[in-house]
């Protein structure tokens, strides 16, 4: 029983102390079979890798690992069996010291201490002003500093006199027992819990769990960016001086053909838009930004999941490396919409991309259209049932989704029963997939070439991902690059509106009815696409802004016309309009 508990704690310690690159190197040195299927550390799952190592080593080997591999400098771990502080591992736990500190603080602050710990568990991080919500009489800063001195909490952020504190995950079970939040488990309960599984049972705090995931994703981005800056910066800048949307299109056409390439082009361009930076004109702000949500819909087997999931996250088993920004894509496979609405609270004020396969499944539950519509337009979400109230909170992220529809000779029909589903589609950039003979042949050819190893995506994927990550970091002012490269807004030129006006007039001429079946939001999505695509040209000029490029505008107009046709049940041929205006 004790051995199993130590394994679980070793797993948590390894996951926090080392990057996935380090874990990969450790696993390879130990000749653990799990690591043999990966070519690099970026492909491994940190949780799985830590578990594999922890279950195959003893304490002597653990000490050896920490002597041969330098742990992350900022990491503190205070477990029942292990302690890590200032880069030094101790095989003596911290719980006895913490327990003594908590008992002393409980005598001093009474119930206010319990209220403060509850608040910290729910929020993750806290500053002195926020601590006032739990403390009526005691001085918040004094209590927090006493907790820090007693090793109950750690400082997670410092800037001058300002400070934030957080609870360590491994300390929370001890605090819950000591402060009477949870009863002390009996010996029988401990044995049963350890013997069964490390999986948590009982009520799950979705927001707290998701905040931990966000911390891991932030670490993933920082570690990838740091590796890029150390080893590939000059190559990436050189690549960026000749890279644009047309170069990306050529790369994808060579891989997948003239039909399939476009879906991956959309997915990768959306990743550039996640920087969500300002779009300006020559006289000031426009109120527009580069971020947008993407929907690929159509018949089953048309390659939708490949473009929105595999190309962005990677699929090692199929030899497809990731093209998306590290640590900025949250995969939602198997997630219920209620869970999504709960965890969305953890992303308030943050910009991530939520990849949702089988998006139709979200709408099997009643009442989901309105909160998801608000999420799409980054509005304030409040969701109430007879059991709980979630929110209000403002969702500030984007979506990349796919779903099946019934496709006809002209147009399509959604399989979602809710009549308001069109309001969801109206808030995304949408693309219809029809399983034509041409698409079928290209899918079959691509599958064969991937299986036979005839497509080598690796080298190109690394260059594009490095460029994407560097541009994203610059434009979001990541601390690692903030002082090295200037922020540049995207400039909307008069040419953009000139081309949109031409496209709009040509489309309306072809629609015989007085009512159109698409909204003006479609033009907004086209502009946002053009802005995101133009970010690919960050390194191509020395201007203090990035003008929307001709290539980006041409593709944006194509998307606008094609989606307007699909929304109008294809009563006009988009290629005829595009011939006129391009």
Buried (B, 14 or more C-beta within 10 A) or exposed (E): EEEBBBBBBBBBBBBBBBBBBBBBBBBEEBEBEBBEEBEEBBBBEBEEBBBBBBEBBEEEEBBBBBEEBEBBEEBBBBBBBBBBBEEEBBEEBBBEBBBEBBEEBBEEBEEBBBBBBBBBBEBBBBBBEBBBEBBEEBEBBEBBBBBBEBBBBBEBEEEEEEBBBBBBBBBBBBBBBBBEBEEEEEEEEEEEBBEEEEEEEEEEEBBBEBBEEBBBBEBBBBBBBEBBBEEBBEBBBEBBEEBBBBBBBEBBBEBBBEBBBBBBBBBBBBBBBBBBBBBBBEEEEBEBBBBBBBBBBBBEEBBBBBBBBBBBBBBBEEBBBBBBBBBBBBBBEEBBBBBBBBBBBBBBEEBBBBBBBBBBBBBEEEBBBBBBBBBBEBBEBBBEEEEEEBBEBBBBBBBBBBBBBEBEEEBBEBEBEBEEBBBBBBBBBBBBBBBEEEBEEBBEBBEEBBEEEEBEBEEBBBBBBBBBBBBBBBBBEBEBBEEEBEBBBBBBBEEBEEBBEBBBEBBEEBBEEEEBBBEEEBBBBBBBBBBBBBBBBBBBEEEEBBBBBBBBBBBBBBBBBBBBBBBBEBEBEBEEBBEEBE
